[in-house]
Each structure stands twice: as C-alpha cells, then as structure tokens.
Amino acid sequence: MAKTNQIQQVADKVQLLLKHYHESQKNLQKLFKENASLQQQLADKNDQVAKLQQSVEALRLTSSNLNEDVKKDLEKRINTYLREIDNCIALLNG
C-alpha cells in the first residue's frame, strides 16, 4: 500500500507541475504578444519623433539665413539623432 500511495503522490505532483507548466506557457505567449505590441508602439513613436525633428530642423533652416557651417552642423546632429534612434530600434528587435 505504501508504494501505491507514493506513486499516487508522485503522479499528483507531476500533474501539478504540468498544470503550472501550461499556465507558464500561456503567460509567456501573452508576454511575447505584449512585447511585440510595445516594440511596434515604440518604433511608431520613434518614427514620429524623427519626422518631427526633421520638420523642426527644416523649418529652422528655411526660416533663417544660416551660413553653411551652421547648416552642416545641424545636418550632423540630425543624422546623429537618426542613427541613435535606429540603434535603439535594432536593440529592441534584438
């Protein structure tokens, strides 16, 4: 009888472990979907930021008479921002 009881206890524990495993798998899938959604939202926001930055810089360039050195400096800064955003997106996409 003791062996049967032990076998039943092991079987119960295995069933409990399987239940926890399946719950964890469901939770993991939910987190993967949420992560993908958040990454997409971040990419969209980064695109918006980049477009707005470009618009602001374009307005600055067109609204004032800047010398070539200032224009080149602005272009370098914009390109630096865009590279940083691209790097952030690449890191998120892993």
Secondary structure, 3 states (H helix, E strand, C coil): CHHHHHHHHHHHHHHHHHHHHHHHHHHHHHHHHHHHHHHHHHHHHHHHHHHHHHHHHHHHHHHCCCCHHHHHHHHHHHHHHHHHHHHHHHHHHC
